[in-house]
Amino acid sequence: MAKLKTGRHTSALKEARKAKKRTERNKAIKSKIRTSIKKVEEAVKNSNAKVAQEHLSVVFSEWDKAAKKNIVHYKTASNQKARLSKLVVGITTRQLSTK
């Protein structure tokens, strides 16, 4: 490997560039997940089961993709999916019992 005048190897510089790119990509994906979670929680707060169910499927997909790419741990994804499912099922059953 060639060395630069600064004394750093070019491979180290390239790895730093790659790490920066990956970090930005991972941040974007995690941000997207958090935004989707907020949408589900907002729908649950407003007792809108239909909207919550629609957003829940989107969140499930995003969690699964992130876990598949090792952006988040697969057990973290599973726990969060279970937590959100419980919220949505709770408002769904509440709406059915009040009818």
C-alpha positions as CSV (number, residue, x, y, z in Angstrom):
1,M,0.0,0.0,0.0
2,A,1.1,3.5,-0.8
3,K,1.7,5.9,2.0
4,L,0.8,9.5,1.9
5,K,3.0,12.4,3.0
6,T,1.0,12.6,6.2
7,G,2.1,9.1,7.1
8,R,-1.4,7.5,6.8
9,H,-2.1,4.5,4.6
10,T,-4.6,5.1,1.8
11,S,-6.5,2.0,2.9
12,A,-7.1,3.6,6.3
13,L,-8.4,6.7,4.6
14,K,-10.7,4.7,2.4
15,E,-12.1,2.7,5.3
16,A,-12.8,6.1,7.1
17,R,-14.7,7.2,4.0
18,K,-16.7,4.0,3.9
19,A,-17.5,4.1,7.6
20,K,-18.8,7.7,7.2
21,K,-21.0,6.7,4.3
22,R,-22.4,3.7,6.2
23,T,-23.0,5.8,9.3
24,E,-25.1,8.3,7.3
25,R,-27.1,5.5,5.7
26,N,-27.8,3.8,9.1
27,K,-28.8,7.1,10.6
28,A,-31.3,7.7,7.8
29,I,-32.8,4.3,8.2
30,K,-33.1,4.6,12.0
31,S,-34.7,8.0,11.6
32,K,-37.2,6.7,9.2
33,I,-38.1,3.9,11.7
34,R,-38.5,6.4,14.5
35,T,-40.8,8.6,12.4
36,S,-43.0,5.6,11.5
37,I,-43.2,4.6,15.1
38,K,-44.4,8.0,16.0
39,K,-47.1,7.8,13.4
40,V,-48.3,4.5,14.9
41,E,-48.3,5.9,18.4
42,E,-50.1,9.0,17.3
43,A,-52.8,6.9,15.7
44,V,-53.1,4.8,18.9
45,K,-53.3,8.0,20.9
46,N,-56.2,9.3,18.7
47,S,-57.9,5.8,18.9
48,N,-57.7,5.4,15.1
49,A,-57.3,1.7,14.7
50,K,-57.4,1.6,10.9
51,V,-54.7,4.2,10.5
52,A,-52.6,2.5,13.2
53,Q,-52.9,-0.8,11.5
54,E,-51.7,0.7,8.2
55,H,-48.7,2.3,9.8
56,L,-48.0,-0.8,11.7
57,S,-47.4,-2.8,8.6
58,V,-45.0,-0.1,7.3
59,V,-43.1,-0.1,10.6
60,F,-42.9,-4.0,10.6
61,S,-41.3,-3.8,7.1
62,E,-38.8,-1.2,8.1
63,W,-37.8,-3.0,11.3
64,D,-37.4,-6.3,9.4
65,K,-35.2,-4.6,6.7
66,A,-33.0,-2.9,9.3
67,A,-32.6,-6.2,11.2
68,K,-31.8,-8.1,8.0
69,K,-29.0,-5.6,7.2
70,N,-27.7,-5.7,10.9
71,I,-28.5,-2.0,11.4
72,V,-30.4,-3.0,14.5
73,H,-30.2,-6.2,16.4
74,Y,-32.9,-8.7,15.4
75,K,-34.2,-9.1,18.9
76,T,-34.5,-5.4,19.3
77,A,-36.7,-5.3,16.2
78,S,-38.7,-8.2,17.5
79,N,-39.3,-6.5,20.9
80,Q,-40.3,-3.2,19.3
81,K,-42.7,-5.0,16.9
82,A,-44.3,-6.8,19.8
83,R,-44.7,-3.6,21.8
84,L,-46.4,-1.8,18.9
85,S,-48.6,-4.7,18.1
86,K,-49.8,-4.8,21.7
87,L,-50.7,-1.1,21.4
88,V,-52.6,-1.5,18.2
89,V,-54.4,-4.7,19.4
90,G,-55.4,-2.8,22.6
91,I,-57.2,0.0,20.7
92,T,-58.7,-2.5,18.3
93,T,-60.3,-4.5,21.0
94,R,-61.4,-1.4,22.9
95,Q,-63.2,-0.2,19.8
96,L,-64.8,-3.6,19.2
97,S,-66.0,-3.8,22.8
98,T,-67.6,-0.3,22.8
99,K,-69.7,-1.2,19.7
